[in-house]
Amino acid sequence: MSSVSRFGAIDNAVCGSVHGDLYLFRFPAMIIDKGALSGFNLDKIKKAEMALTRGYTAHTSMILNTENYEDKLILTTSIQDQCIVQWRVEFEDQDWELDFNRFAPDRIKQDPFVEVMNQDKFNTYLNEIWNYRNEVAELNQNINQQEFADPACELELDTVIGRRAYDRRNNIKIDCSDRIMYSAGSLIVTLQPNTDSQDDAMYKQTFLRPEEQRFTATSPDVSCFALSDDKRLLFIGTSQSEANIIVWEISTQVQLARFILPNCCTIMYLKVAFDSKHIIIVGLTRDFLQVIMIADWTLQEVIIYRQILHSVPFKIKDVAFFPGSTRKFVTCGIQHMCFWTQSGRNLENMTGELTLPRTFTNNGGGVFSHDMQNQGRFGLALVCDEIDPALGKQVKSDEELENIYVTFLTMGWLKNTLVASGDDGFLYLWENERIIRRLFAHEGSIFSIDTNSKVGLIVSGGMEGNVILWRLLVEQRSNIKSLDKLKTITIAKHMDPQQAVLNPECNIQTVCLGYNRIIIGTRTGTIYETPISDEQKVVKTAQGSQVLAEKVDIKRIIRCIDHENPRSIAIDMRSTRIFILTQKGFFSCWSLQTFDVIFSKNYFKNARSLIAFKHTNKVMLVFENEIFVVDSNPNYNTFDELPAYTLKLNQISDAKLNFNEKILGVATTSAAAPEVTLYDAENGFTKMKTLYGFKSSIKYIDFSTDNYYLQCEDNLGEVILFEIETQRIINSDAIDFELEWIGEGLRSYSQLKGVHYWYSASNKITQITKVHGRPIVAVGDELGTIRLYNYPNITGEGYYQCYSDHLFSITSCSFSPDRMYFLSSSEVDRCIFKWKVIYNADKIKRLIAEHQGLGAV
C-alpha cells in the first residue's frame, strides 16, 4: 500500500499499491487488533491475497499519489508513467439490501414492514402536515381569555380507543408503578385497574401530554418512547418538522428536559443506557435518510451524529446499548447486524457475520454429507436430546460456512448474550460478532422480544399469534449457551398459522415482561395480559385418567382497530353504545362505558358515512354504491339487516336523514349529472322525488330543523337551497325567518358566520356540530384542533377552548343525545376520543338570557 484517500461521505477508501494497482475497500478494515500482528511477514502473502476487494490495473509502476475530488473523481499518479489518470466514482444501487429477500415486487421501494412511510407520503407530512401543526401553538395563544376564565363548556378527555400499533413494534411498557404504558396520537396513555366501584370500566386511563406548557404546545406525534432501567424516567421521541426528545420523571409527573435534534424530523427507535443519561436515537432526516445519534439528555447535547448514506431509509430495525456501556451499541435490520464503538466524536463499526455452519447428515462411519433440507434443523439440540452433528464440528474453512439472508427485527441482551429475532421465525444467539446458535421459534416473523436479565427470561411474539417464554441456559464447563422453552401462549386459538399470519388481530407486535405477567400487544392495537405462572387444575384425559394441567388465563385489557381508519362514528339514541364504521367497511358496536366490543362485521366495501337514528335503534351504513340499515336491539345485542331499507345506487357522495327521520336524502353522481334523491323513510325507503340543477358533484347535503328545506353544496363552493314540498330552488333572502340546520349546513348558517373568521384556506373547517338546546358549538378543522364557541357567533367572537390532542384533520365529531359525552376521531392518529362534557350552568343561563330576544337557542 503506497497511498490512501478516504471518501468523505461514507466509510470507503481507495489505495494504491507498489505494483501499480488501485483498490477500493472499507476504511474500518485498516483497524486491526495489535495481537494479530505477531509473526506477521509480508513476504509470505501472495499478491492475489493482499487485497481481497475490488481492484483495478491502473499504472505500470508504484502509485505515488491518490486524490479524491468531492467523492466524484479519483486522480492517480505513479513514479514512472508520467501521466495523471482520472477515474469516475460510481456508487452502487442503495437498495442492494433487498437483493436476496423475497419481498413483493410492488413493495421493493418501500418498507415491507410498513414502519417507514414511502418518500412521497413523507414529503407530504414534511411540507404540509408537520409545518401546519406548528401553528397550533399560535391557536392556543389566541384563545379568548375572558371567556376562558368563565367558560360555558369544557371537555375532559376520558377514554381513547386506539393506540399506535400497526406501523410500530415494541411500544408497550410497564412503569415503576406497575402500570401499562403506550402511545396514542400525541398522548402517552397509562392503564391501571379502576378502583371506582361506580364505574363499569375495568381499567382506568390516564393521559400524559408530552409538552408541559399548554399555551405554547404544538401537540406533536409521539413516534416512540422508552423507559430507563429503573422504569422511573420516560423518554419520548416525536415526529415533527424538528424532532424533539422530551424527558419526564414518571412518579412526580415533572418534565426534566426537552431539546431539539439537528436535521431530524422523525425518531424511529430510542434506547436508554444503563446510566439513564445517555440515549441512542435512530431517526429520519429531512432528506429521507436514516441517522444514528448518541445524546446526553442531562447536557441536552448530541455527541454523535452519523447519517446512513447510500442505503434504504428503513435498513435499521432496532438498536441497543451493550450492557454496562455508554460507548458501545449494536444495530440490526435488513441483512444488517453491526457493532459500533464510539471513539471521541467518531463511530467505528464492525459488521456481524451473517453466516452459519453448514448442516450435515450423518452417513455413518464418521462420514457427514451436506443436506440443504436439513438447514432448518440447526439448533435442534437446544430443545431436544438429538444432537445436530454440525454443532460438534469445528469450522476450519469458509467452505463449511453458508450465508443467510434475513431481516433482524428486534433484539435484547441476556447474560451478555445478544438474542435477535428474524423475519424467518428463528431466534439467533450472538457472541463475539458471530452467530453461535439459531433456533426455530415461530411460524411467522418474530416482531417482538423482551428480556429480563435478572431472572434470565426472554419472551418472543410471532406473527402467527404465539407468545413463547424462554430461559437462557449456560453449560458451566463448556460455556455452551442454549434456550429452553418454558411456556407457549396463543391468542389465535383454533386457527391455522398461515391464516393467523394474514390476520392483524393475531399478529403480535409487542411483548413486555412484567412482575409475574406478560403484556401482549397485537398490530390492531389490542392488549392482552397473561400470568407467567399459571394455576394448576385437574383435567380428564381421553383415556379417562385425571392429570394436572396448567390453566392458561389470557385476559383482554383493551381492544383497538389501529389497522383500520375510522371513517364515521355515532352514538345510539340511549347514549350507551358507539357505532364505528371504517374506510374499508369494518362496522363495530362498542359499549360507551366499558368500551367492550358488542358486535362487529366486515362488509369489505369503501364506506362513506354512518348515521345512528335518534328515535329508533336503527343504524344506517352508507357505502359508495349501497345503503344498508341495521336494526340494533340493545336488549339482545342483535344486529339484523332490514331488506326494506336497502338501496343500490350510483356513486354516493353523501346521505342524510331529516330532523324527524321521515325523509332520507341521497346525493349521487351518475354519467348524466349530479342529483339528490329524496326517499320516504317511515316503513322502508320509497322514492319520493329527485332534485336537479347542480353544476358539479355534491360535497354535502343537510336538512333544516323544521324539515321543510334542504341545503346542498357542490365542490365548486356553490350553496343551493331547495324547498322540499315544491322542489323549487329558493333564495335565502326570500325567507322571512332564520333557518337552523342539523349538521354541516351550520357552515353557511348566518348565526355562525363569525366562526369563519378564525379559519383560512390552509386550515378549513372539516366538522361542525351544536349542542342541542345549549349555546355551544364545537368545530373541528384540518389541523386537528377542536374549538368551542359561544352560539350565536356573528361578530367573530373568539373561541374559548382549543384541544389539539388529535394529530390532523378531524373526520368526525358529535355530542351524545344526553349531552354528557363528546366523541371525535382523526384521519392520522386513527384514534377515537371520548370526552366528558362539563357544563357551567350559570354561564349558560346568562348566554341564553342575552340572546333570548334573537331566538338563538
VEXZA-562875 format. One record per residue (C-alpha): y, x, z. Coordinates in steps of 0.5 Angstrom, whole numbers, plus 2048, in hexadecimal, padded with zeros to 3 digits. Layout:
<sites>
YXZ ...
</sites>
This chain:
<sites>
800800800 8068037FE 80C7FE7FE 80C7F7801 8117F1800 8117EB804 8127E4802 8187E0806 8167D9806 80E7DA807 8097DF80A 8077E2804 8097E9802 8087EE7FC 8067F57FC 8057FB7F7 7FF8007F7 7FF8077F6 7FA8057F0 8008017ED 7FD7FA7EE 8017F47F1 7FE7F07F7 8007E97FA 7FE7E8801 7FF7E4807 8047E880B 8017E7812 7FB7EB80F 7FE7F1811 7FE7F0818 7F77F281B 7F47F4822 7F57FB824 7EE7FC826 7EC7FA81F 7EF80181C 7EA805820 7E680981B 7EA807815 7E980B80F 7ED809808 7E880E804 7E2809806 7E6803803 7E58027FC 7EB8007F7 7E87F97F6 7E77F77FD 7EE7FA7FF 7F27F37FE 7ED7ED7FE 7F37E97FB 7F67E77F4 7F87EE7F1 7FC7F07EA 7FB7F67E6 8037F87E6 8047FF7E5 8008067E3 80380A7E9 8048087F0 8098037F1 80F8057F4 8137FF7F6 8137F77F6 8197F37F7 8197EB7F8 81E7E77F5 81F7E07F8 8187DF7F8 8187DE7F1 8187E57EE 8147EC7F0 8177F27ED 8127F87ED 8138007EB 80E8057EB 80E80D7EB 80C80F7E4 80D8087E0 8158097DF 8168017DF 8177FB7E3 8127F57E3 8157EE7E4 8107E97E7 8117E27E8 80E7DF7EE 80B7D87ED 8087D47F3 8027D07F3 8027C97F4 8047C77FB 7FE7C17FB 7F87C67FB 7F67C4802 7F47BE7FE 7EF7C17F9 7E97C07FD 7EA7BA800 7E77B37FE 7EE7AF7FF 7EF7A97FA 7F37AC7F4 7F87A77F4 7FA7AA7FB 7F97B17FA 8017B27FA 8027AE801 7FF7AF808 7F87AC808 7F87AA80F 7FF7A780E 8027AB814 8087AD80F 80B7A980A 80C7AB803 8127AE801 8157A87FD 8157A4804 8177AA808 81D7AB804 81F7A3805 81E7A480C 8227AA80C 8287A8808 8287A180A 82579E810 8267A4814 82D7A5812 82F79E813 82B79E81A 8317A381C 83679D81C 83279A822 83679E827 83C79B824 83A794824 83879582C 83F79782D 842791829 84078C82E 845787830 84578A837 84978483A 84377F838 83E78583A 840784841 83F77D841 83A77B83C 83877483A 831777839 82D77D83A 826780837 82178383B 81B787838 81578483B 80F786836 80D78A830 80878882B 80678E828 806796828 80779C823 7FF79D822 7FE79C81A 8017A3818 8017A781E 7FB7A9823 7FA7AC82A 8007A882C 7FE7A4833 7FF7A8839 7FE7A7841 8037A9845 8047AB84C 8047A484F 7FD7A384B 80179E846 7FF79E83F 8057A083A 80679F833 80C79E82E 80E79882A 814799826 81A79C829 81779B830 81279E835 80D799838 80979983E 804795840 801793847 7FE78E84B 80278884C 803786854 807780853 80277A855 806775851 80677984A 800778846 80077E842 7FB783845 800789843 80778A844 80B78E83F 811793841 81679683C 81979D83C 81F79D837 81F7A5835 8267A5834 82A7A583B 8317A2839 83179B836 83779B833 8367A282F 82F7A182E 82C7A0827 82579E829 8217A3824 81A7A2822 8157A5827 8117A9823 80D7AD828 80C7AE82F 8097B3834 8087B483C 8087BA840 8017BD843 8037B984A 8057B3846 80C7B3849 8107B5843 8117B183D 8137B4836 8157AF831 8167B1829 81A7AD825 81B7AB81D 8227AB81B 8277AF817 8277B481C 8217B4820 8217B4828 81D7B782E 81E7B3834 81B7B483B 81A7AF840 8177B0847 8137AA848 8127A984F 81A7A9850 81C7A6849 8217AB848 8237AF842 8227B6842 8247B983C 8267B7834 8277BB82F 8277BB827 8227BF823 8257C381D 8247C1816 81E7BC818 81E7B4818 8177B281A 8137B581F 80C7B481E 8087B8823 80A7BA82A 8077BE82F 8097C1836 8077C8839 8047C9840 80A7CB843 80D7C4841 8137C883E 8117CA837 8107C5832 80D7C682B 80F7C1825 80C7BF81E 8117BB81A 8147BA813 81B7BD811 8207B980C 81C7BD806 8167BA808 8127C080A 80E7C1811 8127C5816 80F7C881D 8147C9822 8137CC829 8187CA82E 81A7CB836 81D7C4838 8207C783E 8257CB83A 8257C6834 8237CC82F 81F7CC829 81B7D382A 8177D3824 8197CF81D 8137D0818 8137CC811 80C7CB80E 80E7CC807 80A7CB800 8057C6804 8057BF804 8097BC80A 8037B980D 7FF7BF80E 7FF7C0815 7FC7BA819 7FC7BD820 7FF7C2825 7FD7C582B 7FF7CB830 7FA7D0832 7F87CE83A 7FD7D283E 8017D5839 8087D3836 8087D8830 8017D682D 7FF7D082A 7FB7CD824 7FC7C881F 7F77C481B 7F77C0815 7F47BF80E 7F07C580C 7F47C9812 7F37CC818 7F87D181A 7F97D5820 8007D7822 8047DC826 80B7DD828 80E7E4827 8157E4829 8187DF824 8137DF81F 80C7DC81F 8067E081D 7FF7DC81B 7F87DD81A 7F47D7815 7EE7D5818 7E87D6814 7E57CF811 7DE7D2810 7D77D0814 7D17D4814 7CC7D180E 7C77CC811 7C07CE80F 7B97CB80F 7B37CF813 7AE7D080E 7A97D3813 7A77DB814 7AE7DC815 7B17DA80F 7B77D680E 7BA7D3808 7C17CF807 7C17C8807 7C77C4804 7C47BE807 7C47C180E 7CB7C280E 7CD7BC813 7C87BE818 7CC7C481A 7CD7C4821 7C77BF823 7C57C4828 7CB7C182C 7C87BB82D 7C07BB82D 7BA7C082E 7BA7C2827 7BD7C9825 7C07CA81F 7BE7D181C 7C57D281A 7C87D2821 7C37D8822 7C47DC81C 7C97E281D 7CE7E1817 7CE7E8813 7D27E780D 7D67E2809 7D07DF805 7CE7DC80C 7D47D880D 7D77D2809 7DD7CF808 7DF7C880B 7E47C3808 7E77BF80E 7ED7BC811 7EE7BD818 7F27B781B 7F37B9822 7F07BE828 7F07C082F 7EF7C5834 7E97C5839 7E77CB83D 7EA7D0838 7E77CD832 7EA7C982D 7E77C382A 7E97C0824 7E87B9820 7E67B9819 7E77B3814 7E07B5812 7DE7B2819 7DC7B981C 7DF7BC822 7E07C3822 7E07C8827 7E47CE826 7E57D5829 7E87DC827 7EB7D8821 7E47D681F 7DF7D081F 7DA7D1824 7D77CA824 7D77C481F 7D47BD822 7D47B781E 7D77B1823 7DA7AB81F 7D87A8818 7DF7A8816 7E57AC817 7E77AE81E 7EE7AC81F 7EF7AE826 7EC7B282C 7EF7B3833 7EC7B9838 7EC7B9840 7EC7C1841 7EB7BF849 7E47BC848 7E27BE842 7E27B883E 7E47B6837 7E47AF833 7E57AE82C 7E67A8828 7E47A7821 7E67A281B 7DF79E81C 7E179B823 7DD7A0827 7E07A482D 7DC7AA830 7DC7AD836 7DA7B4836 7DA7BA83B 7DA7C283A 7D47C683C 7D47CD83C 7CE7D183D 7CF7D6842 7CB7DC840 7CC7DC838 7D37D8839 7D17D3833 7D57CD833 7D37C6832 7D57BF832 7D17BA836 7D17B2834 7D27AE83B 7D47A7838 7D67A3832 7DA79D832 7DB79982C 7E079482A 7DD792823 7D778E826 7D278B821 7D678F81B 7D3793816 7D779A817 7D979A810 7DC793810 7E0796817 7E379C814 7E779780F 7E9792815 7EF795818 7ED79181E 7E779581F 7EB79C81D 7EC7A0824 7F37A4823 7F47A682B 7EF7A7831 7F27A9837 7EE7AB83D 7F17A9844 7EE7A884B 7E77A584A 7EA7A2844 7EA7A383C 7F079F839 7EE79E831 7F479C82C 7F279A825 7F679A81F 7F879381F 7FB795826 7F679182A 7F5795831 7EE794835 7EC79783C 7E579983E 7E379D844 7E07A4844 7DA7A2849 7D779B848 7D479784D 7CC79684C 7C879084B 7C178E84B 7BF78B844 7B9789841 7B578C83B 7B2789835 7AB78B839 7AD78783F 7AF78D844 7B578E847 7B9794847 7C0797849 7C5797844 7CD798844 7D2793842 7D779583E 7DD79183F 7E279183A 7E978D83B 7EE78C836 7F578D839 7FA78B833 7F978982C 7FD78B826 7FE78A81F 80179181D 7FD791817 80178B814 80878A813 80B783817 80E77F811 810779816 80F77781D 810770820 80F76C827 80B766828 80E75F82A 80C760831 80E767832 80876A834 80576D82D 808772828 806772821 80677881D 805779815 805780812 80778280B 800782809 7FE77C80B 7FB77D812 7FC777816 7FB77781E 7FD773824 7FF77682B 800774832 807774833 80677683B 80077B83B 80077D833 7F977C832 7F777A82B 7F477382B 7F3772823 7F377781D 7F2776816 7F377B810 7F577780A 7F677D805 7FC77B802 80377D801 807779807 80E776806 80F77380D 80C76F813 80F768816 80D76581C 80E75D81C 81275B822 810754823 808755822 80375B823 80375D81B 805764818 807765811 80576B80E 80976D807 806772802 8087747FC 80576E7F8 80276A7FD 804766804 7FF764809 80076080F 7FB761815 7FA75C81B 7FA761821 7F775D827 7F976082E 7F475D832 7EE75F82E 7F176582A 7EF763823 7F376481D 7F175F818 7F4760811 7F775980E 7F5758807 7FA752806 800758808 7FD75D803 80275F7FD 8007647F7 8077657F3 80A76A7EF 80E7707F2 81076E7F9 8177717FB 81876D802 816767805 81976380B 81875C80F 81E758810 820756818 81C750819 816754815 81574E810 81775280A 815759807 81975D802 8167627FE 81A7677FA 8157697F4 81776E7EE 81376C7E7 81376E7E0 8197697DE 81E7697E4 81E7697EC 81D7637EF 81D75F7F6 81875A7F7 8187557FD 812752800 81074D805 80D75080B 80B74A80F 80474980D 80374F809 807752803 80974D7FE 80E74F7F9 81574B7F9 81A74F7F4 81C7557F1 8237597F1 82575D7EC 82B7617EA 82A7687EC 82C76E7E9 8277737EC 8227737F0 8237707F7 8247747FD 82376F803 824767804 82676380A 82775C80D 82D759811 82B757818 82D750815 827750810 82C74E80A 82E754807 82A75B804 82D761803 82B7677FE 82D76E7FD 82B7727F7 82A7797F6 8317797F3 8347777F9 8367707F7 83576B7FC 8347647FA 83475D7FE 82F7577FC 8307507FF 82874E800 8297477FE 82D7477F8 82A74E7F6 8327507F4 8357577F5 83B7567F9 84175A7FB 84175B803 84975A803 847752801 843751807 84874F80D 843752813 841758814 839759812 83575D817 82F761815 828762817 827769816 82976E810 82E76980E 83276C814 834772810 83976D80C 83B769812 842768813 84276881A 83F76F81A 843773814 84677781A 83F77B81B 83F77E813 845782815 840786819 83B788813 83C78B80D 83978D806 835792809 83378E80F 83178780D 82F781812 828780811 82677B816 82B77681A 82977081F 82C76C824 82A76A82B 82A76282A 82F75F82F 832765831 83876982E 83476F82D 832772826 82D778825 82E77D81F 82978281C 82B787817 82978C812 82A792817 82578F81C 82A78C821 82A785825 831783827 83377D82B 83A779829 83D77382C 83D76D828 84176B824 844771822 84A77081D 84F77581E 84A77B81E 84977C826 844782827 83D78282A 83C783831 835785831 83178A82C 82A78C82C 828792828 82079382A 81E791823 81E79681E 820793818 82178C814 820786819 81B782815 81A77C81A 81D779820 81D773823 81E76F82A 81876B82D 81976482E 81A764835 820769834 81C76E839 81A773834 81C77782E 81877A829 81A780824 81678481F 81878A81B 81678D814 815794816 81279481D 80D78F81C 80E78C823 810785826 81478582C 81477F831 81B77F834 81C77B83A 823777839 82777783F 82D77283F 834771843 83476A845 83B76A847 83E76E841 83A76983C 83E76383F 84476783E 843768837 840761836 84775E839 84B763835 84876182E 84675A830 84C75782C 84A75B826 843758826 84075F826 83975D82A 
</sites>
